[in-house]
């Protein structure tokens, strides 16, 4: 069944990927109507999240952010499909970096990097970064249930010397690469919610105390990798600007969770600037009522 699904769906995805951007976004507009108006995909979750973190906003404001969010979500879906065939030159024109010297300086010191980001703006085209740097790129991800689509996603990333590593493979793979002397830059999307019983750290995110992922920071300390945050700003439809900020060049000089907390504060700043570009469909605050006594 997995192969059949792949055979039936892949040609459709490929045809979409070769469309010029004007037509691509026309499809996105159509899908927006279906998802937002007809099926109302996770619309209740989105509004609950927004009302939770923005209690001061009116219903009209919440509705406006919700509408803009779904429009952006649909654009991101189609931009992800476009990754199958988009040229390097086109992607570089649409996804620009403002301060690559941050990464180059770390590489010049023969250090690898943990690259932290949030589900904000657009993180799908970040792998074009590999064409500007010498480090091998790794992105930590959750394996797709369909092995054929999982392989497709890996092929897309591999176009630019970027590789997907599952959460279970992360420590052994990065340790092996470090032992071989291979410089790496390793992407972690670190703003989502771990299970409460596995959380080592709780803190406020958007004013609400929740469990916090600390894996990126702990791995950076374990393997002595510099930690960098990248923020993405949407300039206009299909165009993004990415800026890097070093959180810790030598992470073991910082107290535990200090780097992670710094990361979350920067994410909050991004969200407040333009909340419609955050991924509100996830139940990020679902464990807010389960704070252990020691974290109160």
N, C-alpha and C positions, 0 to 999 in steps of 0.2 A: 504493500500500500504506500509506503514511503516513496519508493521509486516511481510509482504511478503518479502520485501527487506532484513529484518533481517534474516528470515528463510533461504533465498537463500545464503546470503553472510557469515553468521556466521560460518557454517561448513568449508568453504574455509579458513577463517581466522584462525580457530582453527588448521586445518591441517598444515598451514604454521607455526604456533606458536610452534608446536612440532618438527619441523625439526631441525637437528643438525646445528650449526652455519655455518659450511662449505656450506651446501646446502642452508641455508637461504641467505647467501651472494651471492651465485650463482644466486638465484632469483633476488636479488637486482641488480646485474650486468645486468641481462636481462631487468629489468624494466628501468634501467638507459638508455639503448639504446633506448627504446620506448619513454621515456619522453624527453630525450635530443636530440636524432637524428631525431625521427619521428614526435612526436607531438610538440616538442620544447616548452613545457609548461612554460609560462611566461619568456621565454628566453630574449625577448626584454626588459622586465622590469628589469631583473637581470643585463643585460649589461648597461642599462641606469643608474641604481643605481651605478654600479661600476665606470662608466666613470664620474659620477657626483662627487663622493667622492675621486676618484683617477685620476684626469685629467692628471697627469704626467706619468701614466703608458701607455705602448704601447698596440696596439691592440692584440698583441700576449700574453702579460701579462694578459689582460682582459679575453681573451679566455681561458687561462690556469686556472685562478681562477674560471671562470664560469664552466668549465668542472669538476673541483674538487668539487665545491659546489654541483652540481647535483649528483655526486657520493655519497657525504656525505648525502644529502637529502634523497636519496633512501635507504641508510643504516638506517637512522633514522626511516623511515616509517616501515621497516621490524623489527627493534628493538622494536618499539612500539607494533607491533603485537606479538612479542615474549614475551612481558610483560604478556600476558594472561596465560602462562604456565611456564615461567622460574622459576627455584627454587630460594629460598632465598640464598643458598650457591653460586650458579652460578652468581647471580646478584652482590653479595658482592665481588666476585672475579673480576668482570668486571667494577664495579663502586665503586671506593675507595675514602675515605675521608682522607685528609692529617692532618687536625687539628680540630678534633671533640671537643677538649677542649674549643674552642671558644663558641660553643653551650652549653656545659656542665657548663661553668662558668656562663653564663646568667641564666641557669636553677637553679643553686645553689643559685642565688640571688632572686629566686622566681619571675622571670620576663618572660613574653612572648616575642615572637620574630616576627618581620616582616622580611621575607627572600626575598630579591630582586635578580632578575636574568634577563638575556637577552635571546633573541632567538639565543643563541650561543652554539656551541658544542653539548651537549646533556642534555636536561632537563627532558627527559621522565623517566629516572630511578632514579631521585632524591628521590622518595618516599621510597626507601630502607633506607633512613636516619632514618626513624621511628623505625627501629630495634635497633638503637644505643642510642636513647634518650627517655625521658619520656613524653615530650610534645605531645599533640594531634596535628596531622598535618592537615592543611587546605590549599587547593590550589584554588585560585580564577580563575574562568574560564567562558567562554561563553557557555551556554547550547547548546547541539547539537540539530538540528532540528528533527532528528529521536529519539523519546523517548526510543526506545529499545536499540539503540547503546549508547545513553546517559547513560542508566542504566548499560550497560556493562562496560563502562569506569569507572563509579563509583564503580562497584564491583571490578575491577582490583586494583584501588587505595585503597579500603577498606581492601585488603589483609594485609596491613601493617599499620593499624590504621591511614590511611590518607583519607581525605574526600574532595570532590569537593564542592565548594560554589560559586554560581553565583554572578556576580557583584552586583545585586540588593539585594542579601541576606547578603552580606559581613558585613555591619555595624551592623544590628540587631543580626546576628549569633555570631559575635566576641564579641559584647557587652554583650550578654547573657552569653557566656562562661566565660568572665572576671568576671561578677557579681557572677558566681557560683564558682569562684576561680580555674578554670581549666586552667592550663598552655597550651598555644598553640604556634605552630610555623606555620606561615602563608605565603605561597608562592605567590609572585607577579611577573609576567613577565612584566617589566615596560618600555621596550624600544620602543614600537610601538607608532603610532601617534594618538592623540585624535583629535576630530573635532576642527577646529580653534575657532569657536564661544563658545566652552566650555573649552578652554584652559586658565588656570590662569597664565601660565608661558611659556615663550619662551626663548630658548637659543640655542647655537650652538651644533650640534651633528655631528661629523665627518666634522667639518668646515662649516656647513650650518645651519642657524638659522631656527628652526622648533618649533612647539608646543610640549610641554613635558607633559607626564603623571605625576601627582604629588599625585595621590591617596594613594599610599603606604606610603609616608612620612606624609601626612595629617592624615591618620588613625593611624599611629604610635604615632603621637602627641596627637591625641584625646584619645587614649586608653593607652597611656604611655607604649609603647612596644619598646624594643630595636630593632635596625635596623642592619641587617647583609647582606652582599653581598656574593653570591657564584659564583665563576668562575669555568668553566669546561675546562679542557685541554684534547684533544684527544691524547692518548698515541700511539695507533695503532687501527686497525679496531676492533670495538667492545669493546674497553677498554678505560676507562675515569678516570681522576683524578680530584677531586673537592677540592677546597680550600676556606675557609671562611675568611671574613674580616669584622670586626665590623665597621660600618659607624657611629653609634651613640648609645651608651648605654642608654643615657637619651636624647631622641630626642628634648624635649622642651628646651634644652639648646642651640639649634641651630636656626639660622635665617631661615625663610621660604625659601624653595627650595635649601638651602645649601646642604642638604643630597642628594637630587635628582641630583643636579649637580655633586656631588662627585661620585655618582653611574654611571652617564653617562661617566665621565672621565675614570673610570675603564673599562667600556664596550669598549670604544674607544681603550684602550690599548690592550685588547684582540683581537679586530678585526684587528688592525695593525699587531699583531704578526702572525696571520694566518687568513686572510680574507675569506678563502674558507669555514669556519665553521660558518659564520653568515647567517641568513635567508634573503637572498637578494630578494626573490620573493615578499616580501611585499613592498608596495609603501610608504616607511618610510618618504620620503622627498617630498611628493606630495603637501604639503601646504607651501612650502618654499617661494612662491611668495605672500603669504597672511599675512605677518607679520603686525600686528596692529601698528599704529604710536607710541603708548606708549612703544612698545618693540623694536623699532628701535635703 
